[in-house]
Amino acid sequence: MFGLFKKKSEKEKLQDQYEKLLKEAHNLSTTNRKMSDQKTFEADEVMKQLEKLN
């Protein structure tokens, strides 16, 4: 209950964004390969930002 109003750290935000992009890329992979590749590229960029934080 005490963590209810806790703000997410930058690292947690980037991890959530990375997972969201990968999920979108997976969903698009069956219908639009070009968009799927774009989402995968964006996810890789987010992962690079995560690695810089560590």
LODRENTOR-110704 format. One record per residue (C-alpha): residue number from 1; residue in three letters; x, z, y negated. Coordinates in pm, 1 decimal. Example, Ala and Ser with C-alpha at 12.3 -4.5 7.8 and 13.67 -1.06 7.14 Angstrom:
! LODRENTOR-110704
<r><seq>1</seq><type>ALA</type><X>1230.0</X><Z>780.0</Z><Y>450.0</Y></r>
<r><seq>2</seq><type>SER</type><X>1367.0</X><Z>714.0</Z><Y>106.0</Y></r>
! end
This chain:
! LODRENTOR-110704
<r><seq>1</seq><type>MET</type><X>0.0</X><Z>0.0</Z><Y>0.0</Y></r>
<r><seq>2</seq><type>PHE</type><X>286.4</X><Z>70.6</Z><Y>-237.6</Y></r>
<r><seq>3</seq><type>GLY</type><X>422.9</X><Z>-280.7</Z><Y>-188.4</Y></r>
<r><seq>4</seq><type>LEU</type><X>91.6</X><Z>-429.4</Z><Y>-301.0</Y></r>
<r><seq>5</seq><type>PHE</type><X>207.5</X><Z>-496.6</Z><Y>-656.0</Y></r>
<r><seq>6</seq><type>LYS</type><X>571.6</X><Z>-560.2</Z><Y>-575.1</Y></r>
<r><seq>7</seq><type>LYS</type><X>698.5</X><Z>-884.1</Z><Y>-725.4</Y></r>
<r><seq>8</seq><type>LYS</type><X>875.4</X><Z>-1132.2</Z><Y>-503.1</Y></r>
<r><seq>9</seq><type>SER</type><X>1244.4</X><Z>-1180.6</Z><Y>-551.6</Y></r>
<r><seq>10</seq><type>GLU</type><X>1386.4</X><Z>-1523.4</Z><Y>-632.7</Y></r>
<r><seq>11</seq><type>LYS</type><X>1511.1</X><Z>-1550.7</Z><Y>-275.0</Y></r>
<r><seq>12</seq><type>GLU</type><X>1164.0</X><Z>-1478.9</Z><Y>-131.5</Y></r>
<r><seq>13</seq><type>LYS</type><X>1006.2</X><Z>-1735.5</Z><Y>-363.8</Y></r>
<r><seq>14</seq><type>LEU</type><X>1254.4</X><Z>-2002.1</Z><Y>-256.1</Y></r>
<r><seq>15</seq><type>GLN</type><X>1200.1</X><Z>-1921.2</Z><Y>111.8</Y></r>
<r><seq>16</seq><type>ASP</type><X>824.0</X><Z>-1956.4</Z><Y>69.7</Y></r>
<r><seq>17</seq><type>GLN</type><X>868.5</X><Z>-2285.9</Z><Y>-114.2</Y></r>
<r><seq>18</seq><type>TYR</type><X>1104.3</X><Z>-2412.1</Z><Y>158.9</Y></r>
<r><seq>19</seq><type>GLU</type><X>857.1</X><Z>-2329.0</Z><Y>435.7</Y></r>
<r><seq>20</seq><type>LYS</type><X>571.6</X><Z>-2490.0</Z><Y>242.4</Y></r>
<r><seq>21</seq><type>LEU</type><X>767.3</X><Z>-2812.0</Z><Y>190.0</Y></r>
<r><seq>22</seq><type>LEU</type><X>865.5</X><Z>-2833.5</Z><Y>555.7</Y></r>
<r><seq>23</seq><type>LYS</type><X>504.3</X><Z>-2782.0</Z><Y>661.5</Y></r>
<r><seq>24</seq><type>GLU</type><X>388.7</X><Z>-3057.5</Z><Y>425.2</Y></r>
<r><seq>25</seq><type>ALA</type><X>663.3</X><Z>-3288.7</Z><Y>555.1</Y></r>
<r><seq>26</seq><type>HIS</type><X>553.3</X><Z>-3225.4</Z><Y>912.1</Y></r>
<r><seq>27</seq><type>ASN</type><X>188.6</X><Z>-3298.5</Z><Y>828.5</Y></r>
<r><seq>28</seq><type>LEU</type><X>281.9</X><Z>-3618.3</Z><Y>645.2</Y></r>
<r><seq>29</seq><type>SER</type><X>512.4</X><Z>-3740.0</Z><Y>922.1</Y></r>
<r><seq>30</seq><type>THR</type><X>222.4</X><Z>-3887.5</Z><Y>1116.5</Y></r>
<r><seq>31</seq><type>THR</type><X>62.0</X><Z>-4071.3</Z><Y>825.2</Y></r>
<r><seq>32</seq><type>ASN</type><X>315.4</X><Z>-4142.2</Z><Y>550.0</Y></r>
<r><seq>33</seq><type>ARG</type><X>678.6</X><Z>-4144.8</Z><Y>654.8</Y></r>
<r><seq>34</seq><type>LYS</type><X>812.4</X><Z>-4210.5</Z><Y>304.4</Y></r>
<r><seq>35</seq><type>MET</type><X>636.5</X><Z>-3904.3</Z><Y>160.8</Y></r>
<r><seq>36</seq><type>SER</type><X>749.4</X><Z>-3699.5</Z><Y>459.3</Y></r>
<r><seq>37</seq><type>ASP</type><X>1110.2</X><Z>-3795.1</Z><Y>388.8</Y></r>
<r><seq>38</seq><type>GLN</type><X>1065.0</X><Z>-3701.5</Z><Y>22.8</Y></r>
<r><seq>39</seq><type>LYS</type><X>930.5</X><Z>-3356.6</Z><Y>114.0</Y></r>
<r><seq>40</seq><type>THR</type><X>1218.7</X><Z>-3305.1</Z><Y>356.5</Y></r>
<r><seq>41</seq><type>PHE</type><X>1465.0</X><Z>-3396.9</Z><Y>82.2</Y></r>
<r><seq>42</seq><type>GLU</type><X>1298.6</X><Z>-3148.7</Z><Y>-155.5</Y></r>
<r><seq>43</seq><type>ALA</type><X>1317.5</X><Z>-2879.6</Z><Y>113.8</Y></r>
<r><seq>44</seq><type>ASP</type><X>1689.5</X><Z>-2948.0</Z><Y>155.0</Y></r>
<r><seq>45</seq><type>GLU</type><X>1739.7</X><Z>-2904.9</Z><Y>-218.7</Y></r>
<r><seq>46</seq><type>VAL</type><X>1559.3</X><Z>-2569.6</Z><Y>-204.8</Y></r>
<r><seq>47</seq><type>MET</type><X>1780.2</X><Z>-2465.2</Z><Y>88.0</Y></r>
<r><seq>48</seq><type>LYS</type><X>2089.1</X><Z>-2546.6</Z><Y>-119.9</Y></r>
<r><seq>49</seq><type>GLN</type><X>1958.6</X><Z>-2318.0</Z><Y>-393.9</Y></r>
<r><seq>50</seq><type>LEU</type><X>1901.5</X><Z>-2044.3</Z><Y>-134.7</Y></r>
<r><seq>51</seq><type>GLU</type><X>2257.2</X><Z>-2079.1</Z><Y>-9.6</Y></r>
<r><seq>52</seq><type>LYS</type><X>2389.8</X><Z>-2044.3</Z><Y>-363.9</Y></r>
<r><seq>53</seq><type>LEU</type><X>2208.4</X><Z>-1710.5</Z><Y>-396.7</Y></r>
<r><seq>54</seq><type>ASN</type><X>2381.8</X><Z>-1572.8</Z><Y>-88.2</Y></r>
! end
